[in-house]
Amino acid sequence: MLERWDHVSAGWAKHADWVRDSSAPLAHWLVDALALQPGETVLELAAGPGDTGFLAAELVQPGGRLISSDQSEAMVEIARARAAKLGLRNVEHQVINAESIDLPVASVDAVICRWGLMLFVDPAAALAEMRRVLKPGGRVALAVWASHKRNQWFVVPTQAAIRRGLAPAPNEEEPGPFALEDPARLTALFEGAGFVEVEIDEVEIDEGAATFEEFWERRLDMSLMGEAVRAAPTDVQRALADEVRRQLRDFTGVSLAALAG
């Protein structure tokens, strides 16, 4: 998984502003759920470009700090550059494996994680680690993807690429975008790690592409299948894009539903 994220980090850097803008409703939901106060310490896991955590960093001033982290060094550098551009002075950047968080017990007030838990090899271990580093009364806010039926923007291109041998078939033993689409399983994981007062809500965000071409370029830039598709013969690329376009023919923007607990 680490190698995969390092591999697509350039695409995430290229489209970082889009990630920030399109996911803004979710980012605000997550930060609001934490009820942050000045002086608190927030840990962000799987931060990617870092923008969700940057909202939290503003709310804990004065005296508070954000630890912006990702398991991918490439992603950490993207977040570091974006924080510097924004002039944020209360943000630390670390490479952290969420399943083995290198922080002391009871050292943070809140943990935030957008679209990370579903991709961890052992989400139960990650949640246990989050609870370990939280102070008494600490809070966690995270988001995973909702049902694959609600996310055809992702499913349709992936399945079309698999049929053409341009993407691997999903392995049920590996983590993936829809590994935690079942709210009951998500709740059970939280409760198994010792969390109480677990709340799950659904936040819908818009993919925000004005045209199919814009959507398709971004999809290839930010996904593992992008390199294989672009290396395929031109006629294969065209046929793939045409098939995806037909199946998403009602495309006027793509909704991405995210379950957050």
ABEGO torsion letter per residue (X at the ends): XAAAAAAAAAAAAAAAAAAAAAAAAAAAAAAAAAGBBBGBBBBBBGAEAGAAAAAAAAAAOBGBBBBBBBABAAAAAAAAAAAAAAGBAABBBBBBBAABBBBBBGABABBBBBGAAAABABAAAAAAAAAAABBBGBBBBBBBBBBAAABAAAAAAAAAAAAAGABBBBBAABBBAAAAABAAAAAAAAAAAGBBGBBBBBBBBBAGBABAAAAAAAAAAABAAAAAAAABBAAAAAAAAAAAAAAAAABAEBBBBBBBX
